[in-house]
């Protein structure tokens, strides 16, 4: 049995249809009790703590986000050698229906609402040394063939499982960057601040005299950097650099020139993983286990060697360097810049770190600015991403309240034409309401 998705390499969002076909190919007669397809989402976390000679302590966290099952074929019936196909259509829900899984304690960094918005696909491979953490948010389709009440094979033993990528789009088409100004004060003492000494090399006698004297010319100024609190994947970060002289704090009569030498912009992905205490690994600690991780992503580096770039007025650093946030498109790759989120046992946020070097009177001053947190939004917004269902797809879609199933066929009846007659579908019994997490 093989499972196929009509458009296998697309990103889905809330209300997107998921359409495909389950195909059974066999060379011998197969007695089939039922063939079903399950569409589900789950969120898992794992923490492994090394305790030296005492071995490892492993903690896990698991939450089922939703699960819909459709029966494509109901026997018992013997299928003869041939290629048998059954189409299916599901619909991605907009919110979670977390009615089962671990119950975590309330925490300000995580979201414990059982009906929170569905989080994006996410994967955190195992990292760390003595304290190792990993986790993922995944969505998948699983086809199962049952014979006499026994599962013959499933996604773990054949190519009948398909992973789906889900993206939660941002709500605003043009979100505000919410610029905040950070500043550092610089005090420059140098003989090169004197008129006629700007470009001249100092003799050894002059250098020694300047080190012993208390009357070395002084200039004071502030470096100001406007940094965003909100960024968007695949868009540029707005960064504005400016400088203000403070003549009253210095001894020079005129402000000296200040030039930009280098800029390094890095976005730090900072997240945490939590698991429940199973009661065996740590008897005296009932709190949830939590581990943190941090990874640096270099956005751009500017190194000015040949030309002087004076800091005059308000400089838009996007004119000097490419500040685009590149989100690497990969379903499994660590280092993927995904939107900020917080869910039951996984959370991801960012902060921006900018290192700047300026030169004044032949002296280099290095400054560092950190803006935390920075909320990273999805590349696509709701209006440009969502694709409405066609009337035919809407009639077939599995909604959260119902899980449609095919009509049953008796053992003596011919093989029903399910693939050609959608009117044979009948809704299954409704589900019990989800249990709220606390």
Rosetta blueprint (number, residue, H / E / L):
1 X L
2 X E
3 X E
4 X E
5 X E
6 X L
7 X L
8 X L
9 X L
10 X L
11 X E
12 X E
13 X L
14 X L
15 X L
16 X L
17 X E
18 X E
19 X E
20 X E
21 X E
22 X E
23 X E
24 X E
25 X E
26 X E
27 X L
28 X L
29 X L
30 X E
31 X E
32 X E
33 X E
34 X E
35 X E
36 X E
37 X E
38 X E
39 X E
40 X E
41 X E
42 X E
43 X E
44 X E
45 X E
46 X E
47 X E
48 X E
49 X E
50 X E
51 X L
52 X H
53 X H
54 X H
55 X L
56 X E
57 X E
58 X E
59 X E
60 X E
61 X E
62 X E
63 X E
64 X E
65 X E
66 X E
67 X E
68 X E
69 X E
70 X E
71 X E
72 X E
73 X E
74 X E
75 X E
76 X E
77 X E
78 X E
79 X E
80 X L
81 X L
82 X E
83 X E
84 X E
85 X E
86 X E
87 X E
88 X E
89 X E
90 X E
91 X E
92 X L
93 X L
94 X L
95 X E
96 X L
97 X L
98 X L
99 X L
100 X E
101 X E
102 X L
103 X L
104 X L
105 X L
106 X L
107 X L
108 X L
109 X L
110 X L
111 X L
112 X L
113 X L
114 X L
115 X L
116 X L
117 X E
118 X L
119 X L
120 X L
121 X L
122 X E
123 X E
124 X E
125 X E
126 X E
127 X E
128 X L
129 X L
130 X L
131 X E
132 X E
133 X E
134 X E
135 X E
136 X E
137 X E
138 X E
139 X E
140 X E
141 X E
142 X E
143 X E
144 X E
145 X E
146 X E
147 X E
148 X L
149 X L
150 X E
151 X E
152 X E
153 X E
154 X L
155 X L
156 X L
157 X L
158 X L
159 X L
160 X L
161 X E
162 X E
163 X E
164 X E
165 X E
166 X E
167 X L
168 X L
169 X L
170 X E
171 X L
172 X L
173 X L
174 X L
175 X L
176 X L
177 X L
178 X L
179 X L
180 X E
181 X E
182 X E
183 X E
184 X E
185 X E
186 X E
187 X E
188 X E
189 X E
190 X L
191 X H
192 X H
193 X H
194 X L
195 X L
196 X L
197 X L
198 X L
199 X L
200 X L
201 X L
202 X L
203 X L
204 X H
205 X H
206 X H
207 X H
208 X H
209 X H
210 X H
211 X H
212 X H
213 X L
214 X L
215 X L
216 X L
217 X L
218 X E
219 X E
220 X E
221 X E
222 X E
223 X E
224 X E
225 X E
226 X E
227 X E
228 X L
229 X L
230 X E
231 X E
232 X E
233 X L
234 X L
235 X L
236 X E
237 X L
238 X L
239 X L
240 X E
241 X E
242 X E
243 X E
244 X E
245 X E
246 X L
247 X H
248 X H
249 X H
250 X L
251 X L
252 X L
253 X L
254 X L
255 X L
256 X L
257 X L
258 X L
259 X E
260 X E
261 X E
262 X E
263 X E
264 X E
265 X E
266 X E
267 X E
268 X E
269 X E
270 X E
271 X E
272 X E
273 X E
274 X E
275 X E
276 X L
277 X L
278 X L
279 X L
280 X L
281 X L
282 X L
283 X L
284 X L
285 X L
286 X L
287 X L
288 X L
289 X E
290 X E
291 X E
292 X E
293 X E
294 X E
295 X E
296 X E
297 X E
298 X E
299 X E
300 X E
301 X E
302 X E
303 X E
304 X L
305 X L
306 X L
307 X L
308 X L
309 X E
310 X E
311 X L
312 X L
313 X L
314 X L
315 X E
316 X E
317 X H
318 X H
319 X H
320 X L
321 X L
322 X L
323 X L
324 X E
325 X L
326 X L
327 X L
328 X L
329 X L
330 X L
331 X L
332 X L
333 X L
334 X L
335 X L
336 X L
337 X L
338 X L
339 X L
340 X L
341 X E
342 X E
343 X L
344 X L
345 X L
346 X E
347 X E
348 X E
349 X E
350 X E
351 X E
352 X E
353 X E
354 X E
355 X E
356 X E
357 X E
358 X E
359 X E
360 X E
361 X L
362 X L
363 X E
364 X E
365 X E
366 X E
367 X E
368 X E
369 X E
370 X E
371 X E
372 X E
373 X E
374 X E
375 X E
376 X E
377 X E
378 X L
379 X L
380 X L
381 X E
382 X H
383 X H
384 X H
385 X H
386 X L
387 X L
388 X L
389 X L
390 X L
391 X H
392 X H
393 X H
394 X H
395 X H
396 X H
397 X L
398 X L
399 X L
400 X L
401 X L
402 X L
403 X L
404 X L
405 X E
406 X E
407 X L
408 X L
409 X L
410 X L
411 X L
412 X L
413 X L
414 X L
415 X L
416 X L
417 X L
418 X L
419 X L
420 X L
421 X L
422 X H
423 X H
424 X H
425 X E
426 X E
427 X L
428 X L
429 X L
430 X L
431 X L
432 X L
433 X L
434 X L
435 X L
436 X L
437 X L
438 X L
